[in-house]
C-alpha cells in the first residue's frame, strides 16, 4: 500500500515538474524587448520601488517610494518581484535591468502556475472522498486532473508573462483547497489560518478575487452542518483576522492611500463594464456576454476536447445541486457559478479574466469522465461515490445510460410510498410494478418449442397414461442465469435483464453493443488527454521560433535602406526592435503636431472619424516610406464599430488593396502548430495572439508615388458618410 501511494505522490510531483519545464521553455520569447504591455507596466513600477528612509516617510503615501501609486493590479506581485530582484542583485548587479527583471518575473509565474498543478491534484484528491485504503479512485481523479492542467493551453501561455494572472490563480486554488480541508478536518485552526492567508494574498494580487468570500461562507456552513456552530464561528473570526492582516502586509497602501486605491479600482470596474471607453477594449463591441467567453475557453483556452468535457461536467454538477447531492463540490461550484456569472457579464472579455475558473472546470470534467468509466464497469458496487464526495452516486436504469444521484435510483429522497416503513414496517401506498420474468422460449409469446424425441408421447405420469414421471433420458435443463443483482455481480441494479444469448429473443441487440458502450469512456478519456496535450504543445511550439516582431525587424534591417521614414499605428508598437547589433535608430519615425500643437508619432486611427482626420492622413502618407503594423489589433477591432469608424474602415480597405500607393511587402505569422498541423487562431480573442505571436505586416510605398495629398483626401472620403460630430 505504501509503495502505491509513494508512487502516486511521485507521479503528482513529476507532473508538477513537467509543467514547470513546459512553462520555462522559451521564456525569453521576446528577446528582452518587453512586448507585453501589462507586463511592461508592472516592471516599470517595480523598478521605481525602494525602501523608505524613515517610518514617517513610509506613512506618507504621497512621498513614500514604497507606494506604487498603481492599483490596477495588487501590490503583492510588485513587492515580491522587487524583493527577489533586490536579493539577487547582491550576486548579480545587472539583474535589476528591465530585461533581466522581466525574466525573473516570468520564472515566478512559471513556478506559481506549476504549483497550481500540484494544488489541483490535491484538491481532486480531497473532493473524491475515497475512504478505501488504497484510495485508487481519489488518486485517479488527482492525477488525471493534474495532467490536464499541466497541458492546458492558456495556463501555459500566461505563465510566460509576469502579468499576475498565474499568481492570482495559485492563491485562488489554494484558498478553495483550504476551504475543502476546513470542512473535513477535526482541527480547523490551521486550515482557517490558511484560508485567510490565501484569501488575503489573492486580494493583494488582484482585487477581482473578492468573490472568494462566497465559497468561504459555503465552507463554513458545511462545517457547521457537519460539526458544530461554535467551531464554524471561530473559524470565521480567524479567517477574517488573518485575511485583513495578510492583505495589510502585502498591500499596505490600499489603506494608507485609500482614495487613490478606491478610485483606481472603481476605474477598473468601469472599464470592465464598458462605461470607460479606451481604445484597447473596443475590440469587444458587439460580442455577446458569456457566449464570447465560453467560445474562447472551449476553442483556445482549454482546448476543444477538454473545453467540451469541462462544461459538460459543470452542467452535470449543477444537476447534482438540484438533486441536493453536490457535497464538498458545492464549495467549488459556488466559486465557479458566482465568479463566472459576474465576470462573464462584463463588456471587457479578455481570455485571462476567466482563468480563475480553469482548474475547477477541469476537475469537473475529469470527474465526469471517470464517473462514466466507473458507471459502465461490470464491478460497480465498490466503485460508487469515489469521485463525487458522497455515498453511492452511480446506478443504472433499464440497463442503459448512467444515472447519477445519491444512492440507488429507487426510492427517491422523501418517498412515502411502497418502501416506507412508517406503518409497522410494511410498504404503504401504491406499489411499483415488479419486472415480470422473461418469457421462456416455449411460451405462447414465442410459439411452442417441439419436445425432444426422447420425451415425445410421454404423459404426465411418464407411462403414456396418467401420473408418474417422464421416462427415458431427459434433456439437461439450463441453469438459471445469474442476475446482475446477485453477489457475483456486485450491487443491485434497477430493472436490468440478463443479456445471455440464450435468453434473448431474435430481435434483441447483439451483446457486443455493451462492449462498445463500455469502451466509450476510456476512449473519451484518451481523446481528451491527447487533445489537450496537442493544443497545449501546439501553442508552446510558438516559442520554439523567434517572435514574429523579431523576424519582421530582421527583415526590415535587411531590406529597407537606412534613413527611411517609418510610421506605425498609435496604441501599437513601432517597428523595428533592437535585434542583436541592429538598432532602430538608423531609421526615422515620422513626427507631426497634434491638434494642440504637441509633437506626436504614429497614425491616430482610433481617433474620431472627421474631415480633419482624413486631411491629416492624406498629408502624412506621402511623407512615409514604410508603414508598419506590429499586430492586427487595430484592423480587427475598428471594423467592429462601423458607425463610429466608416472613414477608418475605408482607409484599411484602400490600404490592403494597394489604392493608397503602398503595397504589402512582407507579412509574418506564427500560429500554434504541431506535427505539421496548424491551428489558425486568427478568430480567437485578440489577447490570445497579440502579445507573443501576432500577425505583423509591413507596407512599403510605391516608387514612384502617384498620389498627391489632395488625391488621397478625395480617395479617403469617397463614398464615406462621416458620423455626426459629438
HUTA-V320350 format. One record per residue. N is the residue number from 1. PHI is phi as a letter, one per 40 degrees, with the letter a starting at -180 (NA if undefined). Layout:
n = (N,N)
phi = (PHI,PHI)
This chain:
n = (1,2,3,4,5,6,7,8,9,10,11,12,13,14,15,16,17,18,19,20,21,22,23,24,25,26,27,28,29,30,31,32,33,34,35,36,37,38,39,40,41,42,43,44,45,46,47,48,49,50,51,52,53,54,55,56,57,58,59,60,61,62,63,64,65,66,67,68,69,70,71,72,73,74,75,76,77,78,79,80,81,82,83,84,85,86,87,88,89,90,91,92,93,94,95,96,97,98,99,100,101,102,103,104,105,106,107,108,109,110,111,112,113,114,115,116,117,118,119,120,121,122,123,124,125,126,127,128,129,130,131,132,133,134,135,136,137,138,139,140,141,142,143,144,145,146,147,148,149,150,151,152,153,154,155,156,157,158,159,160,161,162,163,164,165,166,167,168,169,170,171,172,173,174,175,176,177,178,179,180,181,182,183,184,185,186,187,188,189,190,191,192,193,194,195,196,197,198,199,200,201,202,203,204,205,206,207,208,209,210,211,212,213,214,215,216,217,218,219,220,221,222,223,224,225,226,227,228,229,230,231,232,233,234,235,236,237,238,239,240,241,242,243,244,245,246,247,248,249,250,251,252,253,254,255,256,257,258,259,260,261,262,263,264,265,266,267,268,269,270,271,272,273,274,275,276,277,278,279,280,281,282,283,284,285,286,287,288,289,290,291,292,293,294,295,296,297,298,299,300,301,302,303,304,305,306,307,308,309,310,311,312,313,314,315,316,317,318,319,320,321,322,323,324,325,326,327,328,329,330,331,332,333,334,335,336,337,338,339,340,341,342,343,344,345,346,347,348,349,350,351,352,353,354,355,356,357,358,359,360,361,362,363,364,365,366,367,368,369,370,371,372,373,374,375,376,377,378,379,380,381,382,383,384,385,386,387,388,389,390,391,392,393,394,395,396,397,398,399,400,401,402,403,404,405,406,407,408,409,410,411,412,413,414,415,416,417,418,419,420,421,422,423,424,425,426,427,428,429,430,431,432,433,434,435,436,437,438,439,440,441,442,443,444,445,446,447,448,449,450,451,452,453,454,455,456,457,458,459,460,461,462,463,464,465,466,467,468,469,470,471,472,473,474,475,476,477,478,479,480,481,482,483,484,485,486,487,488,489,490,491,492,493,494,495,496,497,498,499,500,501,502,503,504,505,506,507,508,509,510,511,512,513,514,515,516,517,518,519,520,521,522,523,524,525,526,527,528,529,530,531,532,533,534,535,536,537,538,539,540,541,542,543,544,545,546,547,548,549,550,551,552,553,554,555,556,557,558,559,560,561,562,563,564,565,566,567,568,569,570,571,572,573,574,575,576,577,578,579,580,581,582,583,584,585,586,587,588,589,590,591,592,593,594,595,596,597,598,599,600,601,602,603,604,605,606,607,608,609,610,611,612,613,614,615,616,617,618,619,620,621,622,623,624,625,626,627,628,629,630,631,632,633,634,635,636,637,638,639,640,641,642,643,644,645,646,647,648,649,650,651,652,653,654,655,656,657,658,659,660,661,662,663,664,665,666,667,668,669,670,671,672,673,674,675,676,677,678,679,680,681,682,683,684,685,686,687,688,689,690,691,692,693,694,695,696,697,698,699,700,701,702,703,704,705,706,707,708,709,710,711,712,713,714,715,716,717,718,719,720,721,722,723,724,725,726)
phi = (NA,c,c,c,c,c,c,c,c,c,c,c,c,c,c,c,c,c,c,c,c,c,c,c,c,g,c,c,c,b,f,g,c,f,c,c,c,c,c,c,c,c,c,c,c,c,c,c,c,a,c,c,c,a,c,c,c,c,c,b,c,c,b,c,c,c,c,c,f,a,b,c,b,c,c,d,c,c,c,c,c,c,c,c,c,c,c,c,c,c,b,a,c,c,c,c,c,d,c,c,c,c,c,c,c,c,c,c,d,c,c,c,c,c,c,c,d,c,c,c,c,c,c,c,c,c,c,c,f,c,c,c,d,c,f,c,c,c,c,c,c,c,c,c,c,c,c,c,c,d,b,c,d,c,c,c,c,c,c,c,b,b,b,g,c,c,c,d,c,d,c,c,c,d,c,c,c,c,c,c,c,c,c,c,c,c,b,c,d,c,c,c,c,c,c,c,c,c,c,c,c,c,c,c,c,a,c,c,c,d,c,d,c,c,c,c,c,c,c,c,c,c,c,d,c,c,b,a,c,c,c,c,c,c,c,c,c,c,c,c,c,c,c,c,c,c,c,c,c,c,a,c,c,c,c,c,b,d,d,c,c,c,c,c,c,c,c,c,c,c,c,c,c,g,c,b,c,b,d,c,b,c,c,c,c,g,c,c,d,g,c,c,c,c,d,c,c,c,c,b,c,c,g,d,c,c,c,c,c,c,c,c,c,c,c,c,c,c,c,c,c,c,c,f,b,c,g,c,c,c,c,c,c,c,c,c,c,c,c,c,c,c,c,c,c,c,c,c,b,d,d,c,c,c,d,c,c,d,c,c,c,c,c,c,c,c,c,c,c,c,c,c,c,c,c,b,c,d,c,c,d,c,c,c,g,c,b,b,g,a,c,c,b,b,a,b,b,g,g,a,g,b,b,b,a,b,g,c,c,b,c,c,c,g,c,b,c,c,b,c,b,c,b,g,g,b,c,b,g,c,c,c,c,c,c,c,c,c,c,c,c,c,c,d,c,b,g,c,c,d,c,c,d,c,b,c,g,c,c,c,c,g,b,g,b,b,g,g,b,d,b,g,c,b,c,c,c,c,c,c,c,c,c,c,c,c,d,c,b,g,c,c,b,c,g,b,c,c,b,c,d,c,b,c,c,c,c,c,c,c,c,c,c,c,c,c,c,c,c,c,c,c,c,c,c,c,c,c,c,c,c,c,c,c,c,c,c,c,c,c,c,d,c,c,b,d,d,d,c,c,c,c,c,c,c,c,c,c,b,b,c,d,g,c,c,b,a,a,b,d,g,b,c,c,b,c,b,c,b,g,c,c,b,c,c,c,b,b,c,c,b,a,c,c,c,c,g,c,c,a,b,g,c,c,c,c,c,c,c,b,c,c,c,c,c,c,c,c,c,c,d,c,c,b,c,b,b,b,b,c,a,b,c,c,c,b,c,c,c,c,b,c,c,c,b,c,c,c,c,c,d,c,c,c,c,c,c,g,c,b,g,b,b,c,c,a,a,b,b,a,c,d,a,a,f,g,b,b,b,c,c,c,c,c,d,d,c,c,b,c,c,b,a,c,c,b,b,b,b,b,c,c,b,c,c,c,b,c,c,c,c,c,c,c,c,c,c,c,g,b,b,c,c,c,c,b)
